[in-house]
Amino acid sequence: MQKNKTLKGLLAVSAVAAMFGSVGVHAQTAVGSSPSQTGTSSTNPNQAGKTTKEGAMDNSNSTGMENRANQSTKSMGSSSSSTSKSSGMHSSGSSSTGMSASGASGAAGATASGAKLSKGDEKILKDIAMADMAEVAGGKLAQSKGQSSEVKAFGQQMIDDHTANLNEVKTLADARGVTLPTEPDAKHKAMAAKLEKMSGTDFDKAYMKQAGVQDHKTVHAKLMADAKKAKDPEVKALVEKTEPVVAQHLKSAEQMNTAKAGTTAGK
């Protein structure tokens, strides 16, 4: 019995000791873990604080970046807008330049094909046309009424050269709205009527003197003056082109007229 009591007592003491030991270990573990937790906790608050601070900085930075991004976007937008406007202005400038070039081209075209001539230039065209028609009419008379082959040949040259020149005058006059005469003037009609009544040697002499020499001398002098007076470039060019042809006709007519006069004197 006594042994049993003693055994029970020992067991009880052991149990109590185990309990206290367990509590001690638990307490120690709790204490050991508590500082760790405290440290962790203190670290965590610091870390949290740091995180919070860094987070605030990050947020600030992020916000700043967003703001900068927005500003950059706005700046890019403004730049694009400026570029677009600038391009528009350049494009407009190009268009204006294009319009200027087009205007210059149009003006040149108008001058070349539609600009109205001055009264002086109109008269020059009409006078050249009148002279051409008179020489063509005289040349046709030489073909039908002339006796010598030289007079007939001269008459044919007048038809060919003055018809070609008259066509150029008509082309320019049509482009500029100038109405040309359609028949020789009264003076040339009277001369043609007089020549038509002649024949043979008389016709040859009269034709070469009047249509050959006198008319070409008058027309040549007028062309020389018109070359200085003409204002329109194309009218001036036509005058300068016609003048040497008329000068050659005059030279030929003078030589033929002298020859005919010598032949008549010899007879």
C-alpha positions in Angstrom: 0.0 0.0 0.0 2.7 2.4 1.0 4.6 1.5 -2.1 1.5 2.2 -4.2 1.0 5.6 -2.6 4.7 6.4 -3.1 4.4 5.4 -6.8 1.3 7.4 -7.3 3.0 10.4 -5.7 6.0 10.1 -8.0 3.7 9.8 -10.9 1.8 12.9 -9.8 5.1 14.8 -9.3 6.3 13.6 -12.7 3.1 14.7 -14.3 3.3 18.1 -12.6 6.9 18.4 -13.6 6.1 17.5 -17.1 3.3 20.0 -17.2 5.6 22.8 -15.9 8.3 21.7 -18.3 5.9 21.8 -21.1 4.6 25.2 -20.0 8.2 26.4 -19.7 9.1 25.1 -23.2 5.9 26.7 -24.5 6.6 29.9 -22.7 10.2 29.8 -24.0 9.0 29.1 -27.4 6.4 31.8 -27.0 9.0 34.2 -25.8 11.5 33.2 -28.5 8.9 33.5 -31.1 7.5 36.7 -29.7 10.7 38.7 -30.2 11.0 37.2 -33.6 7.4 38.2 -34.3 8.1 41.5 -32.6 11.2 41.9 -34.7 9.3 40.8 -37.7 6.5 43.0 -36.7 8.8 45.9 -36.1 10.5 44.9 -39.4 7.2 44.6 -41.1 6.1 48.0 -39.9 9.4 49.4 -41.0 9.1 47.4 -44.2 5.5 48.5 -44.4 6.6 52.0 -43.7 9.3 51.6 -46.3 6.9 50.0 -48.6 4.4 52.7 -47.9 7.1 55.3 -48.5 8.5 53.6 -51.5 4.9 52.9 -52.6 4.1 56.5 -52.2 7.3 57.4 -54.1 6.4 54.7 -56.7 2.9 56.1 -56.9 4.3 59.5 -57.1 6.7 58.4 -59.7 4.0 56.5 -61.5 1.8 59.5 -61.3 4.6 61.7 -62.4 5.4 59.3 -65.2 1.7 59.3 -66.2 1.7 63.1 -66.0 4.9 63.3 -68.0 3.5 60.7 -70.4 0.3 62.8 -70.7 2.4 66.0 -71.2 4.6 64.1 -73.7 1.5 62.9 -75.5 0.1 66.4 -75.4 3.5 67.8 -76.6 3.6 65.2 -79.3 0.0 66.0 -80.2 0.9 69.7 -80.2 4.0 68.9 -82.2 2.0 66.8 -84.6 -0.6 69.5 -84.8 2.1 72.1 -85.4 3.8 69.8 -87.9 0.4 69.2 -89.5 -0.3 72.9 -89.6 3.2 73.6 -90.8 2.8 70.9 -93.4 -0.6 72.4 -94.3 1.1 75.8 -94.6 3.8 74.3 -96.7 1.2 72.5 -98.7 -0.8 75.6 -99.0 2.4 77.4 -100.0 3.1 74.7 -102.6 -0.5 75.1 -103.8 0.0 78.9 -103.9 3.3 78.3 -105.7 1.5 75.9 -108.0 -1.2 78.5 -108.4 1.5 81.1 -109.1 3.2 78.9 -111.7 -0.3 78.0 -113.1 -1.1 81.7 -113.2 2.2 82.5 -114.9 1.6 79.6 -117.4 -2.0 80.9 -117.9 -0.7 84.4 -118.5 1.8 83.1 -121.0 -0.9 81.1 -122.7 -3.1 84.1 -122.8 -0.3 86.2 -124.3 0.4 83.5 -126.8 -3.2 82.6 -127.8 -5.8 85.0 -126.4 -4.5 88.4 -125.3 -6.0 91.3 -127.2 -3.5 93.1 -129.4 -2.9 96.9 -129.3 -4.4 99.0 -132.1 -0.9 99.5 -133.5 -0.2 95.7 -133.6 -3.7 95.0 -135.2 -2.9 97.5 -137.9 0.5 95.9 -138.6 -1.3 92.5 -139.1 -3.9 94.1 -141.4 -1.3 95.9 -143.5 0.8 92.8 -144.0 -2.3 90.8 -144.9 -3.3 93.5 -147.4 0.2 93.5 -149.0 0.1 89.7 -149.2 -3.3 89.7 -151.0 -2.2 92.4 -153.4 1.0 90.4 -154.4 -0.9 87.2 -154.8 -3.4 88.9 -157.1 -0.6 90.5 -159.1 1.2 87.2 -159.4 -1.9 85.6 -160.8 -2.1 88.4 -163.4 1.6 87.8 -164.3 0.8 84.1 -164.9 -2.0 84.9 -167.2 -0.9 88.1 -168.9 2.9 88.0 -168.7 4.9 87.5 -171.8 8.5 86.6 -170.6 9.2 83.5 -168.6 11.1 85.6 -166.0 8.0 87.6 -165.3 5.8 84.5 -165.1 8.4 82.9 -162.7 8.4 86.0 -160.6 4.6 86.1 -160.5 4.6 82.4 -159.3 7.1 83.2 -156.6 4.8 86.0 -155.4 1.9 83.6 -155.3 3.8 81.0 -153.3 5.6 83.2 -150.9 2.8 85.7 -150.1 0.2 82.9 -149.8 2.4 81.2 -147.2 2.9 84.5 -145.3 -0.8 85.3 -145.5 -1.6 82.0 -143.9 0.7 82.8 -140.9 -0.9 86.2 -140.6 -4.4 84.6 -140.5 -3.4 82.1 -137.9 -2.1 84.8 -135.6 -5.0 87.1 -136.3 -7.5 84.3 -135.5 -5.8 83.5 -132.2 -6.0 87.2 -131.2 -9.4 87.9 -132.5 -8.3 90.3 -135.2 -10.5 90.6 -138.3 -8.4 90.9 -141.4 -9.4 92.4 -144.7 -10.7 89.9 -147.2 -9.6 91.7 -150.4 -7.0 94.3 -151.6 -7.7 98.0 -150.9 -8.9 100.5 -153.5 -5.4 101.4 -154.6 -4.4 97.9 -155.4 -7.7 97.1 -157.1 -7.2 100.1 -159.4 -3.6 98.9 -160.2 -4.9 95.4 -161.0 -7.6 96.8 -163.2 -5.0 98.8 -165.2 -2.7 95.8 -165.6 -5.5 93.6 -166.7 -6.0 95.8 -169.7 -2.4 95.3 -170.8 -0.6 92.4 -172.4 2.8 91.4 -173.8 5.8 93.6 -173.1 3.7 96.5 -171.8 2.3 94.3 -169.1 5.7 92.9 -168.2 7.2 96.4 -167.8 4.2 97.8 -165.9 3.9 94.8 -163.6 7.6 94.7 -162.7 7.7 98.4 -162.1 4.5 98.7 -160.0 3.9 95.4 -158.3 7.5 94.3 -158.4 9.5 97.4 -157.4 7.2 100.1 -156.1 5.0 97.9 -154.0 7.8 95.9 -152.5 9.8 99.0 -151.7 6.8 100.5 -149.9 6.1 97.3 -148.0 9.7 96.8 -147.1 10.1 100.3 -145.6 6.9 99.8 -143.6 8.1 96.4 -142.2 11.4 98.0 -141.1 9.4 100.6 -139.2 6.9 98.0 -137.8 9.8 95.9 -136.5 10.6 98.7 -134.1 7.0 99.7 -133.3 5.5 96.2 -132.7 4.8 95.5 -129.0 3.5 91.9 -129.1 6.3 89.4 -129.4 4.6 87.2 -132.0 3.6 90.2 -134.1 7.2 91.4 -133.9 8.5 87.9 -134.8 6.2 87.8 -137.8 7.3 91.2 -139.1 11.0 90.2 -138.7 10.3 86.9 -140.6 8.5 88.7 -143.4 11.0 91.6 -143.9 13.9 89.6 -145.5 11.5 87.8 -147.9 10.1 91.1 -149.1 13.7 92.5 -149.3 14.6 89.5 -151.6 11.6 90.1 -153.8 12.5 93.8 -154.1 16.0 93.0 -155.1 14.9 90.5 -157.8 12.3 93.0 -159.1 14.8 95.8 -159.4 17.3 93.5 -161.3 14.5 92.4 -163.7 13.2 95.9 -164.1 16.7 97.2 -165.0 17.1 94.3 -167.5 13.8 95.0 -169.1 14.5 98.7 -169.3 17.9 97.9 -171.0 16.3 95.6 -173.5 13.7 98.2 -174.4 16.4 100.9 -174.8 18.4 98.5 -177.0 15.4 98.0 -179.2 
